[in-house]
Amino acid sequence: MAHRMTITLDDETFAFLNRVASNNRSAYINQLLQQARQECLKMALLQANQEEAADTHYQEVLPAWDSTLADGLAHD
C-alpha cells in the first residue's frame, strides 16, 4: 500500500533531490528512509546485545537453557 503526503523542502534540498533522484523522487526518498530504518534496527539490536552481555544474572542462567535447545526435536 502506498501513501501520499506533502512535505516542505528548502530550495537547496529540493534542487539536490531533483539532481540525484532524476524523475523518481518518491523511489529515492523511500530508499533513503528504508536505509535509515535499517540503521535504526541495527542500533536497537546492538543496544539489546550490549544490555544482554552486561546482565550478569542472565549470563549465569543462560547455560541452563542450552540443555533445552534440542527438546522435542527428532534426532536423525
C-alpha distances in whole Angstrom, upper triangle without the diagonal:
4,7,10,13,17,19,23,24,28,30,30,27,25,28,27,24,25,27,25,22,23,21,18,18,14,14,17,16,13,16,18,16,15,19,20,18,20,23,22,22,25,27,26,27,30,31,31,33,36,36,36,39,41,41,44,44,41,43,46,44,42,45,45,42,42,44,42,39,40,41,40,39,41,44,44
4,7,10,13,16,19,21,25,26,27,23,22,24,24,20,21,24,22,19,20,18,15,14,10,11,14,13,11,14,16,14,14,18,18,17,19,22,22,22,25,27,26,28,31,31,32,34,36,36,37,40,41,42,45,45,42,44,47,46,43,46,47,44,44,47,44,42,43,44,43,42,44,46,47
4,7,10,13,16,18,22,24,25,22,20,23,23,19,21,24,22,19,21,18,15,14,11,13,15,13,11,15,16,14,15,19,18,17,20,23,22,22,26,27,26,28,31,31,32,34,36,36,38,40,41,42,46,46,43,45,48,47,44,47,48,45,45,48,46,43,45,46,45,44,47,49,49
4,7,10,14,16,20,21,23,20,18,21,21,18,18,22,21,18,19,17,14,13,10,13,15,12,12,16,17,15,17,20,20,19,22,24,23,25,28,29,28,31,33,33,34,37,38,39,40,42,44,44,48,48,46,47,51,50,47,50,51,48,49,51,49,47,48,49,49,48,50,52,53
4,7,10,13,17,19,20,17,16,19,20,16,18,21,20,18,19,17,15,13,10,14,15,12,12,16,16,14,17,20,19,19,22,23,23,24,27,28,28,30,32,32,33,36,37,38,39,42,43,43,47,48,45,47,50,49,47,50,52,48,49,52,50,48,50,50,50,50,52,54,55
4,7,10,13,16,18,15,13,17,18,15,16,20,20,17,19,17,16,13,11,15,16,13,14,18,17,16,19,21,20,20,24,25,24,26,29,29,29,32,34,34,35,38,39,39,41,43,44,45,49,49,47,49,52,52,50,53,54,51,52,55,53,50,53,53,53,53,55,57,58
4,7,10,13,14,12,11,14,15,13,14,18,18,16,18,17,16,12,12,15,14,11,13,16,15,14,17,19,18,19,22,23,22,25,27,27,28,30,32,32,34,36,37,37,40,42,42,43,47,48,46,47,51,50,48,52,53,50,51,54,52,50,52,53,53,53,56,57,58
4,7,10,12,10,9,13,14,12,14,17,18,17,18,18,17,14,14,17,16,13,16,19,17,16,20,21,19,21,24,24,24,27,29,28,29,32,33,33,35,38,38,39,41,43,43,45,49,50,48,49,53,52,50,54,55,53,53,56,55,52,55,56,56,56,59,60,61
4,6,8,6,6,9,10,9,11,14,15,14,16,17,16,13,14,17,15,12,16,18,15,16,19,20,18,21,24,23,23,26,28,28,29,32,33,33,35,37,38,38,41,43,43,45,48,50,48,49,52,52,50,54,55,53,53,56,55,53,55,56,57,56,59,60,61
4,6,5,6,9,10,11,12,14,16,16,18,19,19,15,17,20,17,15,19,20,18,19,22,22,21,23,26,25,25,29,30,29,31,34,34,34,37,39,39,40,43,44,44,46,50,51,50,51,54,55,53,56,58,55,55,59,57,55,58,59,60,59,62,63,63
4,6,5,6,9,10,11,12,14,15,16,17,18,15,18,20,18,16,20,21,19,20,24,24,23,26,28,27,28,31,32,32,34,37,37,37,40,42,42,43,46,47,47,49,53,54,52,53,57,57,55,58,60,58,58,61,60,58,60,62,62,61,64,65,65
4,5,5,6,9,10,11,12,14,15,17,18,15,18,19,17,16,20,20,18,19,23,22,21,24,26,25,26,30,30,30,32,35,35,35,38,40,40,41,44,45,45,47,51,53,51,51,55,56,53,56,58,56,56,60,58,56,58,60,61,60,62,63,63
4,5,5,6,9,10,11,12,14,15,15,12,14,16,13,12,16,16,14,16,19,19,18,21,23,22,23,26,27,27,29,32,32,32,35,37,37,38,41,42,42,44,48,50,48,48,52,52,50,53,55,53,53,56,55,52,55,57,57,56,59,60,60
4,5,5,6,9,10,10,12,13,13,10,13,15,13,12,15,17,15,16,20,20,19,22,24,24,25,28,29,29,31,33,34,35,37,39,39,41,43,44,45,47,51,52,50,51,54,55,52,55,57,54,54,58,56,54,56,58,58,57,59,60,61
4,5,5,6,9,10,11,12,14,11,15,16,14,14,18,18,17,19,22,21,21,24,26,26,27,30,31,31,33,36,36,37,39,41,41,43,45,46,47,49,53,54,52,53,56,57,54,57,59,56,56,60,58,56,58,60,60,59,61,62,62
4,5,5,6,8,10,12,13,11,14,15,12,12,16,15,14,16,19,18,19,22,23,23,24,27,28,28,30,32,33,34,36,38,38,40,42,43,44,46,49,51,49,49,53,54,51,54,56,53,53,56,55,53,55,57,57,56,58,59,59
4,5,5,6,8,10,10,7,10,11,8,9,12,13,11,14,16,16,17,20,21,21,23,25,26,27,29,31,31,33,35,36,37,39,41,42,43,45,49,50,48,48,52,52,50,52,54,52,51,55,53,50,53,54,55,53,56,57,57
4,6,5,6,7,9,7,11,12,10,11,15,15,14,17,19,19,20,23,24,25,26,29,29,30,32,34,35,36,38,40,41,42,44,45,47,49,52,54,51,52,55,55,53,55,57,55,54,58,56,53,55,57,57,56,58,59,59
4,6,6,9,11,10,13,14,11,13,16,16,15,18,20,20,21,24,25,25,27,29,30,30,33,35,35,36,39,40,41,43,45,45,47,49,52,54,52,52,56,56,53,55,58,55,54,58,57,54,55,58,58,56,58,59,59
4,6,9,9,9,12,11,8,11,14,12,12,15,17,16,18,21,21,21,24,26,26,27,30,31,32,33,36,37,37,40,41,42,43,46,49,51,48,48,52,52,50,52,54,51,51,54,53,50,52,54,54,53,55,55,55
4,6,6,5,8,8,6,8,11,11,11,14,15,16,17,19,21,21,23,25,26,27,29,31,32,33,35,36,38,40,41,42,44,46,49,51,48,48,52,52,49,51,53,51,50,53,52,49,51,52,53,51,53,54,54
4,6,7,10,10,9,12,14,14,15,17,19,19,21,23,24,25,27,29,30,31,33,34,35,37,39,40,41,43,45,46,47,49,53,54,51,52,56,55,52,55,57,54,53,56,55,52,53,55,55,54,55,56,56
4,6,9,9,10,12,14,14,16,18,19,20,22,24,25,26,28,30,31,32,34,35,37,38,40,41,43,44,46,47,49,50,54,55,52,53,57,56,53,56,58,54,54,57,55,52,54,55,55,54,55,56,56
4,5,6,7,9,10,11,13,15,16,17,19,20,22,23,25,26,27,29,31,32,33,35,37,38,40,41,42,44,46,47,51,52,49,49,53,53,50,52,54,51,50,53,52,49,50,52,52,50,52,53,53
4,6,5,6,8,10,11,12,14,15,17,18,20,21,23,24,26,27,29,30,32,33,35,36,38,39,41,42,44,45,49,50,47,48,52,51,48,51,53,50,50,53,51,48,50,51,51,50,52,53,53
4,5,5,6,9,10,10,12,14,15,16,18,20,21,22,24,26,27,28,30,31,33,34,36,37,39,40,42,43,47,48,45,46,49,49,46,49,50,47,47,50,48,45,47,49,48,47,49,51,51
4,6,5,6,9,10,10,12,14,15,16,18,20,21,22,24,26,27,28,30,31,33,35,36,37,39,41,42,45,46,43,44,48,47,44,47,48,45,45,48,46,43,45,46,46,45,47,48,48
4,5,5,6,9,10,11,12,14,15,17,19,20,21,23,25,26,27,29,30,32,33,35,36,38,39,41,44,46,43,43,47,47,44,46,48,45,45,48,47,44,45,47,47,46,48,49,49
4,5,5,6,9,10,11,12,14,15,16,18,20,21,23,24,26,27,29,30,32,33,35,36,37,39,43,44,41,42,46,45,43,45,47,44,44,47,46,43,45,46,47,46,48,49,49
4,5,5,6,9,10,10,12,14,15,16,18,20,21,22,24,26,27,28,30,31,33,34,36,37,41,42,39,40,44,43,40,43,45,41,41,44,43,40,42,43,43,42,44,46,46
4,5,5,6,9,10,11,12,14,15,16,18,20,21,23,24,26,27,29,30,31,33,35,36,40,41,38,39,42,42,39,41,43,40,40,43,41,39,40,42,42,41,43,44,44
4,5,5,6,9,10,11,12,14,15,17,18,20,21,23,24,26,27,29,30,32,33,35,38,40,37,38,41,41,39,41,43,40,40,43,42,39,41,43,44,42,45,46,46
4,5,5,6,9,10,10,12,14,15,16,18,20,21,22,24,26,27,28,30,31,33,36,38,35,36,40,39,37,39,41,38,38,42,40,37,40,41,42,41,43,44,45
4,5,5,6,9,10,11,12,14,15,16,18,20,21,22,24,26,27,28,30,32,35,36,33,34,38,37,34,37,39,36,36,39,37,34,36,38,38,37,40,41,41
4,5,5,6,9,10,10,12,14,15,16,18,20,21,23,24,26,27,29,30,34,35,32,33,36,36,34,36,38,35,35,38,37,34,37,38,39,38,40,41,42
4,5,5,6,9,10,11,12,14,15,16,18,20,21,23,24,26,27,29,32,34,31,32,35,35,33,36,38,35,35,38,37,35,37,39,40,39,42,42,43
4,5,5,6,9,10,11,12,14,15,17,18,20,21,22,24,26,27,31,32,29,30,34,33,31,34,35,32,33,36,34,32,34,36,37,36,39,40,41
4,5,5,6,9,10,11,12,14,15,16,18,20,21,22,24,26,29,30,27,28,32,31,29,31,33,30,30,33,32,29,32,34,35,33,36,37,38
4,5,5,6,9,10,10,12,14,15,16,18,20,21,23,24,28,29,27,27,31,31,28,31,33,31,31,34,33,31,33,35,36,35,38,39,40
4,5,5,6,9,10,11,12,14,15,16,18,20,21,23,26,28,25,26,30,30,27,30,32,30,30,33,32,30,33,34,36,35,38,39,40
4,5,5,6,9,10,10,12,14,15,16,18,20,21,25,26,23,24,27,27,24,27,29,27,27,30,29,27,29,31,32,31,34,35,37
4,5,5,6,9,10,11,12,14,15,16,18,20,23,25,22,22,26,26,23,26,28,26,26,29,28,26,29,31,32,31,34,35,36
4,5,5,6,9,10,10,12,14,15,16,18,22,24,21,22,25,26,24,26,29,27,27,30,30,28,31,32,34,34,37,37,39
4,5,5,6,9,10,11,12,14,15,17,20,21,19,20,24,24,21,25,27,24,25,28,27,26,29,30,32,31,35,36,37
4,5,5,6,9,10,10,12,14,15,19,20,17,18,21,21,19,22,24,21,22,25,24,22,25,27,29,28,31,32,34
4,5,5,6,9,10,11,12,14,17,19,17,17,21,21,19,22,24,22,22,26,26,24,27,29,31,30,33,34,35
4,5,5,6,9,10,11,12,16,18,16,16,20,21,19,22,24,22,23,27,26,25,28,30,32,32,35,36,38
4,5,5,6,9,10,11,14,15,13,14,17,18,16,19,21,19,20,23,23,22,25,26,28,29,32,33,35
4,5,5,6,9,10,13,15,12,12,16,16,14,17,19,18,18,22,21,20,23,25,28,27,31,31,33
4,5,5,6,9,12,14,12,12,16,17,15,18,21,20,20,24,24,23,26,28,31,31,34,34,36
4,5,5,6,10,12,10,11,14,15,14,18,20,19,20,23,23,23,26,27,30,30,34,34,37
4,5,5,8,10,7,8,11,12,11,14,16,15,16,19,20,19,23,24,27,27,30,31,33
4,6,7,10,8,7,11,12,11,14,16,16,16,20,21,20,24,25,28,28,31,31,34
4,6,9,9,8,11,13,13,16,18,18,19,22,23,23,27,28,31,31,35,35,37
4,6,5,6,9,10,11,14,16,16,17,20,21,21,25,26,29,29,33,33,36
4,5,5,6,9,10,12,14,15,16,19,20,21,25,25,29,30,33,33,36
4,5,5,6,9,11,12,13,15,18,18,20,23,23,27,28,31,32,35
4,5,5,6,9,10,10,13,15,16,16,20,21,24,25,28,29,32
4,6,5,8,10,11,12,15,16,16,20,21,24,25,28,28,31
4,6,7,8,10,12,14,16,17,20,21,24,25,28,28,31
4,6,6,7,9,11,12,14,17,17,21,22,26,26,29
4,5,5,7,10,11,11,15,16,19,20,23,23,26
4,5,5,7,10,11,14,15,18,19,22,21,24
4,6,6,8,10,13,13,17,18,21,21,24
4,5,5,7,10,10,14,15,18,19,22
4,5,5,9,10,14,14,17,17,20
4,6,7,8,12,13,15,15,18
4,6,5,9,10,13,14,17
4,6,9,9,12,12,15
4,6,5,8,9,12
4,6,9,10,14
4,7,9,13
4,6,9
4,6
4
